[in-house]
Amino acid sequence: MGDTVGEIENGMKVAEEILPTLFGALGMFFPEFALFSKFLPLLPVLVKAVDTVGQATGAPVHEAITAVADHLTPGQPNAPALTDHQAATG
């Protein structure tokens, strides 16, 4: 999982450089895209959460992503690795 997360982090570095400009340009024609740029700073936090869940559970990336998405969705189960203080700091 570490290699995959490293690749995602490298891709995010490129995305952090390109996406604000892209969303700004598209936002001139489609205002909704300008709104997406406000969420870009959350991407590193989401990658960290996916990595935390994957390392704590041994789940493959797609299952860790699903667990994080469920954790962030009201009414869905929380990911214990993201709620258990010892798992998050240990």
N, C-alpha and C positions, 0 to 999 in steps of 0.2 A: 504494500500500500504506500510505503514511503516514496517509491519511485513515481507512482502516479500523482501523489500530492505535489512532489517537486515539479513535475511537468505542468500541473495545474497552476502552481505558483509562478512558474516562468511565463505561462500564457497570460496570467493575470497582470504581470508587469507590463507586457505588451499592450494588453487591453486597457490598462490604466492610462497609457499614453495616447491610445487611438480613440477609445470610445467616447471620452468627453467631447472631442472635436467632431466625431461622427454624429453623436446624438445632438450636439448643438446645431450642426448643419441640417440634419433631418428635422430638427425642431422648428426650423424656419418654415417648413412646409407641412409638417405633422407635429403639432404642439405636444402630443403625447410622448414623443421621444425625448423632449427636453425634461420631462418628469423622471425618466429612467436614470438620468445622470445623477440625480440626488441619491440613488440607491447604490451607486458604484462603490462608495467607501465601505459598504457592508460586505463586499465580496471576500476580502481577506478573512473577515470574521466567520463567514460561512465555510470557507475552506478549512479553517482551523477547527470548526465544529465537526465537519465531516471527518477530518483526520482523527480527532479525539474519539469520536464514536467508533471509527474503524479500528483504532488501536485498542480501545477498551473491549470491543466485542469480537474482533477478528473478522468482522463482516467485510465482504467486498465493497468496493466504492459505491456501486449502485444501491446496495442495501443501506449503507451509511448515509447516502444522500436522502433516501426515503425516510430514514429514521429522523434526520434533522428536519426535513420538511414536515413530518408528522409532529415533531416537537414544537414547531412554530405555528402549527395550525390548531386553532381552538377546537376542543372536543376530541382531538386525537391524542394518543398516548405520548407521554414525554420520554425522551431518551435518557435512561438512567445515567449514562456517562456524562450527560450535560446537566443533570440535576443533583447527582450525588457529589457532595463536597469533596469527599476523599478521592473519588475517581477523577475529578476535575483537577485536583492539586497534587495527586499522588503520582 
